Amino acid sequence: MAIGGLISNRNLGFFIGSGNERGILYQRLGGLNGAELPNRVVMHLCCQRSNALSPSHQQRQFLSLQAATLQHALGHRRRSFGCFLLPGMGARLRFGDNIKESGNSKINRSRASYKSEEESDGVVDSLPSADGSAEAILVQGNLQNAASPWWQQFPRRWVIVLLCFASFLLCNMDRVNMSIAILPMSQQYNWNSATVGVIQSSFFWGYLLTQILGGIWADKFGGKVVLGFGVVWWSIATVMTPIAAKLGLPFLLVVRAFMGIGEGVAMPAMNNMLSKWIPVSERSRSLALVYSGMYLGSVTGLGFSPMLIHKFGWPSVFYSFGSLGSIWFLLWLKYAYSSPKDDPGLSEEEKKIILGGSKPREPVTVIPWKLILSKPPVWALIISHFCHNWGTFILLTWMPTYYNQVLKFNLTESGLLCVLPWFTMAVFANVGGWIADTLVSRGLSITTVRKIMQSIGFLGPAFFLSQLSRVKTPAMAVLCMACSQGSDAFSQSGLYSNHQDIGPRYAGVLLGLSNTAGVLAGVFGTAATGYILQRGSWDDVFKVAVGLYLIGTLVWNLFATGEKVLD
């Protein structure tokens, strides 16, 4: 069966033959054998003419038969070649004439040359037909891409995005399992609310240590090494958690802090990699997809943990989730590269898309701390990140307890109902990313887009959390939680995208710096919630979060920008 498409401004047919048609062409081309096939592309060009498109003009006259063989200049063989030459690939094929008579047919052995759109002056070469008229031919694409299977044509930059997405999926799976397992653990070891709060916050002790260090390491040594180290480290700590709990509370606190050390480098390393791999036109949606991995990790962890605990006991959660990191690490070693210049398989077309005509910068050797800390947009990031994470981490760590104590759900119900807000977050993070990139592509300034998205990310949760004290049914409480988290997800196209806007070269350091403030919010907020609940109520917990959301909205809209302030 022939695969083809019309590529001329008249009725010129372009086919890549197979089966019997291909065998006929082989004979006419001098008997190409099967071993030579992978290195050649056979094109069957048929010039057709018709005076109208109506069904009455079915009889077509073949004026000439032209066939061409294109030798790949790419230096390696292909197993298959029957692919469309897709438009928009950034290269043009120009065919020069070298006509040779063979019987009654003319064989055109043409040579293909590439001309990038940057170099092209817009002139399209023509291929003369038998009647002397000129047929305009425009074939766009890369022969390497045309001859490759679809999975090899998948953009390399989005392979990096998907691997980062998977690492963040594991990150939150390993983090939230404690929020479910802590319920049977506290019963087994007789822990009160204050002790539970300390255990939950101990994760952030280590998480805090590696925020800035992770950014520095990623900017200096590359995100691949740093993120790979982080996943392996926290996976080992996850598996060690049940053993530490049996040894005693101090050992558990140390292991949870060790787990935080591994997860602390994830966000700075990821931000460093995407700042090098992703063009600004795809920034919001790529980051939204990666961060939605965290939310889906929460969905997966909160959904599967109750079932594993019910069937195999609470230690099974840590053993099963922690072992998944080894699978991810093998894929990471094979497919990930810290920057486009390190990837030998990256096509020239995709490299142009990523770099946009600019040359890749050398790794950072010295961090200009004084310059960074002198910029108001940097402080807007730091303060806003603190205000945002206070509410986010409270919901992340205390939501199952809230469902169990206030709404009177059992362990399984608490875990399953916690899935809904995080699933909503995963959906709306990607919705927000597409909206943000669309607004930017239509001419709205990056500064305006970032402020709009982050304002939704602050004011939405503030409104819905303030309604929790007024709802009368558990169903409405769960709905308020879901709406709160869904609107919170717009922050991924606000402050979480802003590090790459204001200082792409220092994206890892900037995220490490602002996320340090966010981690402090997690440490103090998670621990403070335990003490507030001993002396007050859940309404008091939510009032503090709402107040910080409002402060963050004010600071962000006064001082944030989408322009580059650090070079």
C-alpha positions as CSV (number, residue, x, y, z in Angstrom):
1,M,0.0,0.0,0.0
2,A,1.4,3.4,-0.9
3,I,1.7,6.1,1.7
4,G,1.4,9.5,0.2
5,G,0.2,13.1,0.2
6,L,-0.2,15.9,-2.3
7,I,2.7,18.3,-2.0
8,S,2.3,20.6,-5.0
9,N,0.1,23.5,-5.9
10,R,-1.4,21.3,-8.7
11,N,-2.0,17.6,-8.6
12,L,1.4,16.2,-8.1
13,G,1.3,12.9,-6.2
14,F,4.1,12.0,-3.8
15,F,4.2,8.3,-2.7
16,I,6.5,6.1,-0.8
17,G,6.0,2.7,-2.3
18,S,5.8,-0.7,-0.8
19,G,4.8,-4.2,-1.9
20,N,4.4,-4.8,-5.6
21,E,4.8,-1.1,-6.5
22,R,8.1,-1.0,-4.7
23,G,9.4,-4.1,-6.6
24,I,8.6,-2.5,-9.9
25,L,10.5,0.6,-9.0
26,Y,13.4,-1.5,-7.8
27,Q,13.6,-3.1,-11.3
28,R,13.5,0.2,-13.0
29,L,16.1,1.6,-10.7
30,G,18.5,-1.1,-11.6
31,G,17.6,-3.9,-9.2
32,L,18.2,-2.6,-5.7
33,N,18.5,-5.5,-3.3
34,G,16.9,-5.7,0.1
35,A,20.1,-4.9,1.9
36,E,20.3,-1.5,0.3
37,L,16.7,-0.7,1.2
38,P,17.2,0.8,4.6
39,N,19.6,3.4,3.3
40,R,17.4,4.7,0.5
41,V,14.0,6.4,0.2
42,V,12.1,5.7,-2.9
43,M,9.8,8.3,-4.2
44,H,7.3,7.8,-6.9
45,L,6.4,11.1,-8.4
46,C,3.5,11.2,-10.7
47,C,2.5,14.4,-12.5
48,Q,-1.3,14.5,-13.0
49,R,-3.4,17.1,-14.6
50,S,-7.1,17.7,-14.4
51,N,-9.3,20.6,-15.3
52,A,-11.9,20.3,-12.5
53,L,-12.4,18.5,-9.2
54,S,-15.9,17.1,-10.2
55,P,-16.5,13.3,-10.2
56,S,-16.8,13.4,-14.0
57,H,-13.1,14.0,-14.4
58,Q,-12.0,10.6,-13.2
59,Q,-9.9,9.8,-16.3
60,R,-6.4,11.1,-15.6
61,Q,-3.5,11.1,-18.0
62,F,-0.1,10.2,-16.6
63,L,2.3,12.5,-18.4
64,S,5.5,11.3,-16.9
65,L,6.9,8.9,-14.3
66,Q,9.7,10.2,-12.2
67,A,11.5,8.2,-9.5
68,A,14.2,9.3,-7.2
69,T,16.6,7.7,-4.8
70,L,17.8,9.8,-1.8
71,Q,20.9,8.6,-0.1
72,H,20.8,9.4,3.7
73,A,23.5,11.8,4.7
74,L,22.9,10.9,8.3
75,G,25.5,8.1,8.6
76,H,23.3,5.3,10.0
77,R,20.8,2.8,8.6
78,R,17.1,2.7,9.2
79,R,14.8,-0.3,9.5
80,S,11.7,1.5,8.2
81,F,11.1,4.5,6.1
82,G,7.4,4.6,5.2
83,C,6.6,7.8,7.1
84,F,5.0,11.0,6.1
85,L,7.4,14.0,5.7
86,L,5.6,16.2,8.2
87,P,5.4,19.9,7.6
88,G,6.8,22.4,10.1
89,M,10.0,20.5,10.8
90,G,12.1,23.5,9.9
91,A,14.0,22.1,6.8
92,R,13.3,22.2,3.1
93,L,14.3,19.7,0.5
94,R,15.4,21.0,-2.9
95,F,15.6,18.7,-5.8
96,G,18.1,19.3,-8.6
97,D,17.5,17.8,-12.0
98,N,19.7,15.0,-13.4
99,I,17.5,13.3,-16.0
100,K,18.5,10.0,-17.3
101,E,16.5,8.1,-20.0
102,S,15.6,4.5,-19.2
103,G,13.4,3.0,-21.9
104,N,10.2,5.0,-22.4
105,S,10.3,6.5,-18.9
106,K,12.4,9.2,-17.4
107,I,14.2,8.6,-14.1
108,N,15.1,11.6,-12.1
109,R,18.0,10.8,-9.8
110,S,17.8,13.9,-7.6
111,R,19.9,14.9,-4.7
112,A,18.3,16.3,-1.5
113,S,19.7,19.3,0.2
114,Y,18.6,20.9,3.5
115,K,17.9,24.5,3.9
116,S,16.7,25.8,7.3
117,E,13.9,28.3,7.5
118,E,16.3,30.8,9.1
119,E,18.4,30.7,5.9
120,S,15.5,30.5,3.4
121,D,14.5,33.6,1.5
122,G,11.0,32.1,0.9
123,V,11.7,31.0,-2.7
124,V,10.4,27.6,-3.6
125,D,12.2,25.6,-6.2
126,S,10.3,24.2,-9.1
127,L,10.3,20.8,-10.8
128,P,9.5,21.0,-14.5
129,S,6.9,18.7,-15.8
130,A,6.6,17.1,-19.2
131,D,4.5,19.9,-20.7
132,G,7.2,22.4,-19.8
133,S,5.2,24.1,-16.9
134,A,6.7,24.4,-13.5
135,E,5.3,22.5,-10.6
136,A,6.1,24.1,-7.2
137,I,7.4,21.5,-4.8
138,L,7.7,22.1,-1.1
139,V,8.7,19.1,1.0
140,Q,9.4,20.0,4.6
141,G,10.9,17.7,7.2
142,N,14.0,15.9,8.3
143,L,14.8,12.6,6.6
144,Q,16.1,11.2,9.8
145,N,12.7,11.9,11.4
146,A,10.8,10.7,8.4
147,A,12.6,7.3,8.5
148,S,12.3,6.8,12.3
149,P,9.5,5.1,14.2
150,W,7.1,7.5,15.9
151,W,8.6,6.9,19.3
152,Q,12.0,8.0,18.1
153,Q,10.4,11.2,16.7
154,F,8.9,12.1,20.0
155,P,10.5,15.4,21.1
156,R,13.5,14.8,23.4
157,R,12.7,17.8,25.5
158,W,9.3,16.2,26.4
159,V,11.0,13.0,27.3
160,I,12.9,15.0,29.9
161,V,9.6,16.5,31.0
162,L,7.9,13.1,31.4
163,L,10.9,11.7,33.3
164,C,10.7,14.7,35.7
165,F,7.0,14.1,35.9
166,A,7.6,10.5,37.0
167,S,10.2,11.5,39.6
168,F,7.7,14.0,41.1
169,L,5.0,11.3,41.1
170,L,7.3,9.1,43.2
171,C,8.3,12.1,45.3
172,N,4.7,12.6,46.6
173,M,3.8,9.0,46.8
174,D,6.7,8.5,49.2
175,R,5.8,11.6,51.1
176,V,2.1,11.3,51.6
177,N,2.1,7.6,52.6
178,M,3.1,8.8,56.1
179,S,0.0,10.9,56.4
180,I,-2.1,7.7,56.1
181,A,0.2,5.3,57.9
182,I,0.6,7.7,60.8
183,L,-3.0,6.8,61.9
184,P,-2.3,3.1,62.7
185,M,1.3,3.9,63.7
186,S,0.1,6.4,66.3
187,Q,-2.3,3.8,67.7
188,Q,0.5,1.2,67.8
189,Y,3.1,3.4,69.5
190,N,0.7,5.6,71.5
191,W,1.7,9.0,69.9
192,N,-0.4,12.1,70.7
193,S,-1.2,15.0,68.3
194,A,2.0,16.9,69.3
195,T,4.2,13.9,68.6
196,V,2.5,13.3,65.3
197,G,3.1,16.9,64.4
198,V,6.8,16.6,65.2
199,I,7.1,13.3,63.1
200,Q,5.4,15.0,60.2
201,S,7.6,18.1,60.4
202,S,10.8,16.1,60.8
203,F,10.7,15.4,57.0
204,F,11.2,19.2,56.5
205,W,14.3,19.3,58.6
206,G,16.2,17.5,55.9
207,Y,14.2,19.0,53.1
208,L,15.2,22.4,54.3
209,L,19.0,21.6,54.2
210,T,19.2,20.7,50.5
211,Q,17.0,23.4,48.9
212,I,19.8,26.0,48.2
213,L,22.5,23.3,48.0
214,G,20.4,21.4,45.5
215,G,20.1,24.5,43.4
216,I,23.8,25.2,43.5
217,W,24.8,21.6,42.7
218,A,22.3,21.5,39.8
219,D,23.6,24.8,38.3
220,K,27.2,23.6,38.6
221,F,27.1,19.9,37.9
222,G,23.9,19.4,36.0
223,G,20.3,18.4,36.9
224,K,20.7,14.8,35.8
225,V,23.2,13.9,38.5
226,V,21.5,15.8,41.3
227,L,17.9,14.6,40.6
228,G,19.1,11.0,40.1
229,F,20.9,11.2,43.5
230,G,17.8,12.6,45.1
231,V,15.4,9.8,43.9
232,V,17.8,7.1,45.0
233,W,18.4,8.7,48.4
234,W,14.8,9.2,49.3
235,S,13.7,5.8,48.0
236,I,16.2,4.1,50.4
237,A,15.0,6.3,53.3
238,T,11.4,5.3,52.5
239,V,12.2,1.6,52.7
240,M,14.0,2.2,56.0
241,T,11.1,3.9,57.7
242,P,9.3,0.8,59.2
243,I,12.7,-0.4,60.6
244,A,13.4,3.0,62.2
245,A,9.9,3.2,63.7
246,K,10.5,-0.2,65.5
247,L,13.8,1.0,66.8
248,G,12.3,4.1,68.4
249,L,11.1,7.6,67.8
250,P,14.6,9.2,67.5
251,F,15.5,6.8,64.7
252,L,12.3,7.5,62.9
253,L,12.9,11.3,63.1
254,V,16.4,10.8,61.6
255,V,15.2,8.6,58.8
256,R,12.4,11.1,57.9
257,A,14.9,13.9,57.9
258,F,17.1,11.8,55.6
259,M,14.2,11.3,53.3
260,G,13.7,15.1,53.2
261,I,17.4,15.5,52.2
262,G,16.7,13.5,49.1
263,E,13.5,15.1,48.1
264,G,14.9,18.6,48.8
265,V,17.1,18.5,45.7
266,A,14.2,17.4,43.3
267,M,12.6,20.8,42.6
268,P,15.8,22.8,42.1
269,A,17.4,20.1,39.9
270,M,14.2,19.8,37.8
271,N,13.9,23.6,37.5
272,N,17.5,23.7,36.3
273,M,17.0,21.1,33.7
274,L,13.8,22.6,32.3
275,S,15.3,26.0,32.1
276,K,17.7,24.6,29.6
277,W,15.4,22.2,27.8
278,I,12.1,24.1,27.4
279,P,11.5,27.2,25.3
280,V,9.5,30.0,26.9
281,S,6.5,29.3,24.7
282,E,6.1,25.9,26.4
283,R,7.3,26.8,29.9
284,S,4.0,27.0,31.8
285,R,2.5,23.8,30.5
286,S,5.7,21.8,30.9
287,L,6.1,22.9,34.5
288,A,2.4,22.3,35.1
289,L,2.8,18.8,33.8
290,V,5.8,18.1,36.0
291,Y,4.1,19.5,39.1
292,S,0.9,17.6,38.3
293,G,3.1,14.6,38.9
294,M,3.3,15.6,42.5
295,Y,-0.5,15.9,42.7
296,L,-1.0,12.5,41.0
297,G,1.6,11.1,43.4
298,S,-0.7,12.3,46.2
299,V,-3.6,10.7,44.4
300,T,-1.8,7.4,44.0
301,G,-0.3,7.4,47.5
302,L,-3.5,8.3,49.2
303,G,-5.5,5.9,47.1
304,F,-3.4,2.8,47.4
305,S,-2.0,3.3,51.0
306,P,-5.3,2.4,52.8
307,M,-5.7,-0.8,50.7
308,L,-2.1,-1.9,51.3
309,I,-2.4,-1.1,55.0
310,H,-5.7,-3.0,55.3
311,K,-4.3,-6.1,53.5
312,F,-0.6,-6.2,54.4
313,G,-0.1,-3.8,57.3
314,W,1.3,-0.3,57.4
315,P,5.0,-1.3,56.7
316,S,4.0,-2.6,53.3
317,V,3.3,1.0,52.1
318,F,6.9,2.0,52.6
319,Y,8.4,-1.1,51.2
320,S,6.4,-1.1,48.0
321,F,6.5,2.6,47.2
322,G,10.2,2.9,48.0
323,S,11.2,0.1,45.6
324,L,9.7,1.9,42.6
325,G,12.6,4.4,42.7
326,S,15.0,1.8,41.3
327,I,12.9,1.4,38.1
328,W,12.8,5.1,37.5
329,F,16.6,5.4,38.1
330,L,17.4,2.9,35.3
331,L,15.2,4.9,32.8
332,W,16.8,8.2,34.0
333,L,20.3,6.9,33.4
334,K,19.4,5.8,29.8
335,Y,17.4,8.7,28.5
336,A,18.1,11.9,30.6
337,Y,20.7,14.6,29.8
338,S,21.4,17.7,31.9
339,S,21.2,20.0,28.8
340,P,20.5,19.8,25.1
341,K,24.3,20.1,24.3
342,D,24.9,16.8,26.2
343,D,22.4,14.8,24.2
344,P,24.0,13.2,21.1
345,G,20.6,12.1,19.7
346,L,19.0,15.6,19.7
347,S,18.1,16.7,16.2
348,E,19.2,20.1,14.8
349,E,15.6,21.1,14.3
350,E,14.7,20.5,18.0
351,K,17.9,22.2,19.1
352,K,16.9,25.3,17.2
353,I,13.5,25.2,18.8
354,I,15.0,24.9,22.3
355,L,17.8,27.4,22.0
356,G,15.9,29.9,19.8
357,G,19.1,30.9,18.0
358,S,21.1,31.5,21.2
359,K,24.1,29.6,22.3
360,P,24.0,27.4,25.5
361,R,25.6,29.1,28.4
362,E,28.4,27.6,30.4
363,P,27.6,26.1,33.9
364,V,27.5,28.6,36.7
365,T,30.7,28.8,38.7
366,V,30.0,31.7,41.1
367,I,26.6,32.6,42.5
368,P,26.1,36.4,42.7
369,W,24.3,36.3,46.0
370,K,24.4,40.1,46.6
371,L,22.9,40.8,43.2
372,I,20.2,38.1,43.6
373,L,19.1,39.3,47.0
374,S,19.0,42.9,45.9
375,K,16.2,42.3,43.5
376,P,12.6,42.9,44.7
377,P,11.1,40.2,42.4
378,V,13.3,37.7,44.1
379,W,11.9,38.7,47.5
380,A,8.4,38.6,46.0
381,L,9.1,34.9,45.1
382,I,10.5,34.1,48.6
383,I,7.6,35.7,50.5
384,S,4.9,34.4,48.2
385,H,6.4,30.9,48.3
386,F,6.2,30.9,52.1
387,C,2.6,32.1,52.1
388,H,1.6,29.5,49.5
389,N,3.3,26.5,51.1
390,W,1.9,27.1,54.6
391,G,-1.6,26.2,53.4
392,T,-0.5,23.6,50.9
393,F,1.6,21.6,53.4
394,I,-1.1,21.7,56.0
395,L,-3.5,20.1,53.6
396,L,-0.9,17.7,52.4
397,T,0.0,16.3,55.8
398,W,-3.2,16.9,57.9
399,M,-6.1,16.3,55.5
400,P,-6.5,12.6,56.4
401,T,-6.6,13.5,60.1
402,Y,-9.2,16.2,59.4
403,Y,-11.4,13.8,57.6
404,N,-11.0,11.2,60.3
405,Q,-11.5,13.4,63.4
406,V,-13.9,16.1,62.1
407,L,-15.8,14.4,59.3
408,K,-15.7,11.0,61.1
409,F,-14.5,9.0,58.1
410,N,-12.7,5.7,58.7
411,L,-9.1,5.1,57.5
412,T,-10.1,3.8,54.1
413,E,-12.6,6.6,53.5
414,S,-10.1,9.2,54.6
415,G,-7.5,8.0,52.2
416,L,-9.9,7.7,49.2
417,L,-11.6,11.1,49.8
418,C,-8.2,12.8,50.1
419,V,-7.6,11.7,46.5
420,L,-10.3,14.1,45.1
421,P,-8.6,17.4,46.0
422,W,-5.2,16.2,44.6
423,F,-6.8,14.9,41.5
424,T,-8.5,18.2,41.0
425,M,-5.1,19.9,41.4
426,A,-3.5,17.7,38.8
427,V,-6.2,18.6,36.3
428,F,-6.3,22.3,36.9
429,A,-2.5,22.6,37.0
430,N,-2.4,21.5,33.3
431,V,-5.4,23.6,32.5
432,G,-3.7,26.7,34.0
433,G,-0.5,25.9,32.1
434,W,-2.3,25.8,28.7
435,I,-4.2,29.0,29.6
436,A,-1.0,30.8,30.6
437,D,1.0,29.8,27.5
438,T,-2.0,30.7,25.3
439,L,-2.2,34.2,26.8
440,V,1.6,34.7,26.3
441,S,1.4,33.5,22.7
442,R,-1.4,36.0,22.0
443,G,0.7,38.9,23.1
444,L,-0.2,39.4,26.8
445,S,2.9,40.2,28.8
446,I,4.6,37.5,30.9
447,T,4.3,39.8,34.0
448,T,0.5,40.1,33.6
449,V,0.1,36.4,33.0
450,R,2.1,35.4,36.1
451,K,0.2,37.9,38.3
452,I,-3.2,36.7,37.0
453,M,-2.4,33.0,37.5
454,Q,-0.9,33.5,41.0
455,S,-3.7,35.7,42.2
456,I,-6.1,32.8,41.3
457,G,-3.7,30.5,43.2
458,F,-3.9,32.6,46.3
459,L,-7.5,34.0,46.4
460,G,-9.2,30.7,45.4
461,P,-7.9,28.7,48.3
462,A,-8.4,31.6,50.7
463,F,-12.1,31.7,49.7
464,F,-12.8,28.0,49.9
465,L,-11.0,27.4,53.1
466,S,-12.9,30.2,54.7
467,Q,-16.1,28.4,53.8
468,L,-15.2,25.2,55.7
469,S,-16.5,26.5,59.0
470,R,-19.9,27.2,57.4
471,V,-20.6,23.9,55.6
472,K,-22.9,21.4,57.3
473,T,-22.2,18.1,55.5
474,P,-19.0,16.1,54.9
475,A,-19.7,16.1,51.2
476,M,-19.6,19.9,51.1
477,A,-16.4,19.9,53.1
478,V,-14.8,17.6,50.6
479,L,-16.0,19.8,47.8
480,C,-14.5,22.9,49.4
481,M,-11.2,21.1,49.8
482,A,-11.3,20.1,46.2
483,C,-12.0,23.6,45.0
484,S,-9.4,25.0,47.2
485,Q,-6.7,22.7,45.8
486,G,-7.9,23.1,42.3
487,S,-7.5,26.9,42.4
488,D,-4.2,26.5,44.2
489,A,-2.9,24.6,41.2
490,F,-2.8,27.8,39.1
491,S,0.3,28.7,41.1
492,Q,2.2,26.4,38.9
493,S,1.8,29.0,36.1
494,G,2.5,31.8,38.5
495,L,5.3,31.8,41.1
496,Y,6.5,28.3,40.2
497,S,7.2,29.4,36.6
498,N,8.7,32.8,37.6
499,H,12.1,31.5,38.5
500,Q,12.9,30.8,34.9
501,D,11.5,34.1,33.8
502,I,13.6,36.4,36.0
503,G,16.8,34.4,36.0
504,P,17.0,31.3,33.8
505,R,20.7,30.9,34.3
506,Y,20.2,30.7,38.1
507,A,16.8,28.9,38.0
508,G,18.0,26.1,40.3
509,V,19.4,28.5,42.9
510,L,16.3,30.8,42.7
511,L,13.9,27.9,43.3
512,G,16.1,26.5,46.0
513,L,16.1,29.9,47.7
514,S,12.4,30.5,47.5
515,N,11.5,26.9,48.3
516,T,13.6,27.2,51.4
517,A,11.1,29.7,52.6
518,G,8.4,27.3,51.5
519,V,9.9,24.5,53.5
520,L,10.1,26.7,56.5
521,A,6.4,27.2,56.1
522,G,6.0,23.5,56.0
523,V,8.1,22.9,59.1
524,F,6.4,25.6,61.2
525,G,3.0,25.2,59.7
526,T,2.8,21.4,60.1
527,A,4.2,21.6,63.7
528,A,2.1,24.6,64.6
529,T,-1.1,22.8,63.4
530,G,-0.5,20.1,66.0
531,Y,-0.2,22.6,68.8
532,I,-3.2,24.7,67.6
533,L,-5.3,21.6,67.6
534,Q,-4.4,20.8,71.2
535,R,-5.5,24.3,72.3
536,G,-8.0,25.4,69.6
537,S,-9.9,24.1,66.6
538,W,-9.6,23.4,62.9
539,D,-11.2,26.8,62.2
540,D,-8.2,28.5,63.8
541,V,-5.9,26.4,61.6
542,F,-7.7,27.5,58.4
543,K,-7.8,31.2,59.5
544,V,-4.0,31.4,59.7
545,A,-3.7,29.9,56.2
546,V,-6.3,32.3,54.8
547,G,-4.4,35.3,56.3
548,L,-1.2,34.2,54.7
549,Y,-2.8,33.7,51.3
550,L,-4.0,37.3,51.4
551,I,-0.6,38.6,52.4
552,G,1.0,36.7,49.5
553,T,-1.5,38.1,47.0
554,L,-0.6,41.7,48.0
555,V,3.2,41.1,47.9
556,W,3.0,39.3,44.6
557,N,1.0,41.9,42.7
558,L,3.2,44.7,44.0
559,F,6.7,43.4,43.4
560,A,6.6,40.3,41.0
561,T,7.6,40.6,37.3
562,G,8.0,38.3,34.3
563,E,11.0,40.1,32.9
564,K,14.5,38.9,33.2
565,V,16.3,40.7,36.0
566,L,19.3,38.3,36.4
567,D,21.6,37.4,33.5
